């Protein structure tokens, strides 16, 4: 589970002081650096008024300030730009009785979706009883990454991120499935940013079957490639064919085959593409390609069966 970091730090810091403090940079691989970052976050968490004041300022200004324009999501508030290879944010966690949870559903608020992270971050309970998590650990190096892959998820505990508690979530090791707090809660984060982060897979897990349910962080590059192939722009198909064979990211290679297959109306042509992917020398790509070929074959058989059912009355009439 995430590593708990004692944070008995006296005194409070302003948001501006905290941003300046982390601008010098810190490294999650270095213990002294992690401890220093934890102290800065703890002092910010000791400031009991800064976040409420910030939200009021944002509301008064109708979200026209630079900070308001840099939103991270419906639950997250960006508190700083990227400084020193990291940034600050606040996360709002609706309680189990809150109207927005009942209206939007738990999964829209990331509750009940077991996942790891492709980045390190520190989190501190700031307000409320805190979300609860079922914590697990994985060996990332043992995972190929295809959907349906069995994973050795080791359950550790269930606990809450209550006010004053600080945790270090370790990239590609800590997995959690979050549950709503008993009442609205807020956490503060220092999130580490890696230039190559988008190529590090983040997985969703099915805790009933202990299998991978999918990859949760499709990259912008994948989206651009899918759009280019779908539009047939220039050498998009040639580029997708090249990337499908040679790109260092298996996820990007899979996206290339998916984009090319989506353009094919012929089942035989789609099967030929997925057969190529199946023998491309990568376990994740091979398993995903095999699943596509199996699904493609089932669709083809279903369509053939429908065609035969449609033709059989005519045949009987002609024989009569």
TAMOGI-V951685 format. One record per residue. RES is the residue in one letter. SS is DSSP state (@ for helix, = for strand, . for the rest). PSI is psi in whole degrees, 0 to 359 (* if undefined). OMEGA is omega in whole degrees, 0 to 359 (* if undefined). Layout:
((RES & SS & PSI & OMEGA) (RES & SS & PSI & OMEGA))
This chain:
((X & . & 169 & 177) (X & . & 147 & 181) (X & = & 127 & 178) (X & = & 134 & 182) (X & . & 115 & 177) (X & . & 136 & 183) (X & . & 57 & 178) (X & . & 65 & 184) (X & . & 129 & 178) (X & . & 153 & 176) (X & . & 157 & 181) (X & . & 155 & 178) (X & . & 153 & 174) (X & . & 167 & 176) (X & @ & 316 & 180) (X & @ & 318 & 179) (X & @ & 322 & 180) (X & @ & 318 & 178) (X & @ & 317 & 178) (X & @ & 322 & 183) (X & @ & 320 & 182) (X & @ & 351 & 180) (X & . & 337 & 177) (X & . & 346 & 177) (X & . & 152 & 173) (X & . & 160 & 188) (X & . & 121 & 181) (X & . & 348 & 178) (X & . & 350 & 183) (X & . & 120 & 187) (X & @ & 318 & 180) (X & @ & 324 & 179) (X & @ & 321 & 177) (X & @ & 316 & 180) (X & @ & 320 & 179) (X & @ & 316 & 179) (X & @ & 321 & 180) (X & @ & 322 & 178) (X & @ & 319 & 178) (X & @ & 317 & 181) (X & @ & 322 & 180) (X & @ & 321 & 179) (X & @ & 322 & 176) (X & @ & 319 & 179) (X & @ & 334 & 177) (X & . & 345 & 177) (X & . & 104 & 190) (X & . & 358 & 184) (X & . & 345 & 190) (X & @ & 320 & 186) (X & @ & 318 & 177) (X & @ & 319 & 178) (X & @ & 320 & 180) (X & @ & 316 & 180) (X & @ & 320 & 178) (X & @ & 319 & 178) (X & @ & 319 & 180) (X & @ & 319 & 180) (X & @ & 319 & 180) (X & @ & 326 & 183) (X & . & 7 & 177) (X & . & 36 & 176) (X & . & 33 & 180) (X & . & 357 & 180) (X & . & 168 & 181) (X & . & 319 & 180) (X & . & 316 & 180) (X & @ & 331 & 182) (X & @ & 351 & 184) (X & @ & 37 & 184) (X & . & 148 & 182) (X & . & 337 & 182) (X & = & 176 & 184) (X & . & 338 & 180) (X & . & 350 & 189) (X & = & 144 & 177) (X & = & 119 & 177) (X & = & 126 & 182) (X & . & 348 & 179) (X & . & 158 & 167) (X & . & 178 & 176) (X & . & 120 & 177) (X & = & 136 & 178) (X & . & 29 & 179) (X & . & 23 & 179) (X & = & 173 & 174) (X & = & 163 & 179) (X & = & 143 & 173) (X & = & 161 & 173) (X & = & 141 & 178) (X & = & 132 & 178) (X & = & 130 & 183) (X & = & 101 & 180) (X & . & 144 & 179) (X & = & 166 & 186) (X & . & 341 & 179) (X & . & 0 & 184) (X & . & 143 & 183) (X & @ & 321 & 183) (X & @ & 329 & 177) (X & @ & 318 & 179) (X & @ & 324 & 183) (X & @ & 320 & 186) (X & @ & 337 & 182) (X & . & 151 & 186) (X & . & 319 & 186) (X & @ & 331 & 178) (X & @ & 342 & 179) (X & @ & 16 & 175) (X & . & 11 & 177) (X & = & 138 & 176) (X & . & 7 & 178) (X & . & 103 & 181) (X & = & 131 & 184) (X & = & 157 & 169) (X & . & 191 & 177) (X & . & 148 & 177) (X & . & 26 & 177) (X & . & 154 & 173) (X & . & 148 & 171) (X & = & 153 & 172) (X & = & 140 & 177) (X & = & 140 & 180) (X & = & 135 & 174) (X & = & 126 & 185) (X & = & 321 & 185) (X & = & 141 & 175) (X & . & 179 & 183) (X & . & 343 & 177) (X & . & 146 & 176) (X & . & 153 & 176) (X & = & 148 & 180) (X & = & 142 & 163) (X & = & 118 & 186) (X & = & 137 & 178) (X & = & 167 & 172) (X & = & 152 & 179) (X & . & 164 & 169) (X & . & 99 & 187) (X & @ & 324 & 182) (X & @ & 342 & 180) (X & @ & 357 & 187) (X & . & 128 & 175) (X & . & 321 & 173) (X & . & 7 & 179) (X & . & 152 & 179) (X & . & 136 & 181) (X & . & 357 & 180) (X & . & 132 & 177) (X & = & 134 & 184) (X & . & 140 & 178) (X & . & 82 & 177) (X & . & 120 & 181) (X & = & 112 & 180) (X & = & 137 & 180) (X & = & 303 & 181) (X & = & 170 & 167) (X & = & 131 & 179) (X & = & 170 & 184) (X & = & 149 & 176) (X & . & 76 & 183) (X & . & 168 & 180) (X & = & 132 & 179) (X & . & 348 & 179) (X & . & 140 & 178) (X & = & 135 & 181) (X & = & 148 & 173) (X & = & 107 & 175) (X & = & 125 & 184) (X & . & 129 & 182) (X & . & 136 & 173) (X & . & 20 & 178) (X & . & 312 & 184) (X & = & 131 & 178) (X & = & 140 & 174) (X & = & 152 & 172) (X & = & 115 & 187) (X & = & 148 & 178) (X & = & 148 & 184) (X & . & 144 & 173) (X & = & 168 & 178) (X & . & 337 & 174) (X & . & 165 & 184) (X & . & 135 & 183) (X & = & 163 & 180) (X & = & 139 & 173) (X & = & 155 & 176) (X & = & 141 & 183) (X & = & 146 & 157) (X & = & 117 & 186) (X & = & 127 & 178) (X & = & 139 & 181) (X & . & 129 & 177) (X & . & 135 & 182) (X & . & 330 & 181) (X & . & 18 & 189) (X & @ & 324 & 185) (X & @ & 341 & 180) (X & @ & 356 & 177) (X & . & 118 & 187) (X & . & 140 & 171) (X & . & 128 & 188) (X & = & 148 & 166) (X & = & 148 & 185) (X & = & 142 & 171) (X & = & 111 & 185) (X & . & 340 & 177) (X & . & 318 & 182) (X & . & 351 & 184) (X & . & 47 & 180) (X & = & 160 & 175) (X & = & 129 & 179) (X & = & 341 & 178) (X & = & 174 & 175) (X & = & 132 & 189) (X & . & 358 & 185) (X & . & 66 & 175) (X & . & 140 & 184) (X & . & 162 & 176) (X & @ & 325 & 180) (X & @ & 320 & 177) (X & @ & 316 & 181) (X & @ & 316 & 179) (X & @ & 317 & 181) (X & @ & 316 & 179) (X & @ & 318 & 180) (X & @ & 316 & 181) (X & @ & 317 & 179) (X & @ & 317 & 180) (X & @ & 323 & 180) (X & @ & 344 & 181) (X & . & 30 & 183) (X & . & 128 & 172) (X & . & 234 & 183) (X & . & 30 & 184) (X & @ & 318 & 181) (X & @ & 320 & 178) (X & @ & 318 & 179) (X & @ & 318 & 180) (X & @ & 321 & 178) (X & @ & 319 & 179) (X & @ & 313 & 179) (X & @ & 323 & 180) (X & @ & 330 & 179) (X & @ & 327 & 196) (X & @ & 352 & 185) (X & . & 140 & 181) (X & . & 340 & 180) (X & . & 121 & 178) (X & @ & 325 & 179) (X & @ & 320 & 178) (X & @ & 322 & 178) (X & @ & 317 & 177) (X & @ & 317 & 179) (X & @ & 324 & 179) (X & @ & 315 & 179) (X & @ & 321 & 178) (X & @ & 316 & 181) (X & @ & 318 & 180) (X & @ & 320 & 181) (X & @ & 327 & 181) (X & @ & 338 & 179) (X & . & 346 & 185) (X & . & 124 & 175) (X & . & 345 & 182) (X & . & 127 & 181) (X & @ & 325 & 180) (X & @ & 318 & 179) (X & @ & 319 & 177) (X & @ & 318 & 180) (X & @ & 321 & 179) (X & @ & 319 & 178) (X & @ & 313 & 182) (X & @ & 333 & 174) (X & @ & 321 & 176) (X & @ & 315 & 180) (X & @ & 324 & 183) (X & @ & 334 & 182) (X & . & 24 & 185) (X & . & 0 & 173) (X & . & 21 & 178) (X & . & 131 & 186) (X & @ & 313 & 181) (X & @ & 313 & 180) (X & @ & 320 & 180) (X & @ & 317 & 181) (X & @ & 319 & 178) (X & @ & 319 & 180) (X & @ & 320 & 179) (X & @ & 319 & 178) (X & @ & 321 & 179) (X & @ & 319 & 180) (X & @ & 320 & 179) (X & @ & 315 & 179) (X & @ & 320 & 179) (X & @ & 320 & 179) (X & @ & 320 & 179) (X & @ & 319 & 178) (X & @ & 317 & 180) (X & @ & 316 & 179) (X & @ & 321 & 179) (X & @ & 316 & 180) (X & @ & 322 & 178) (X & @ & 321 & 179) (X & @ & 320 & 178) (X & @ & 321 & 180) (X & @ & 319 & 179) (X & @ & 321 & 178) (X & @ & 325 & 181) (X & @ & 326 & 184) (X & @ & 333 & 189) (X & @ & 321 & 178) (X & @ & 323 & 179) (X & @ & 317 & 179) (X & @ & 317 & 180) (X & @ & 322 & 181) (X & @ & 318 & 181) (X & @ & 323 & 179) (X & @ & 326 & 179) (X & . & * & *))
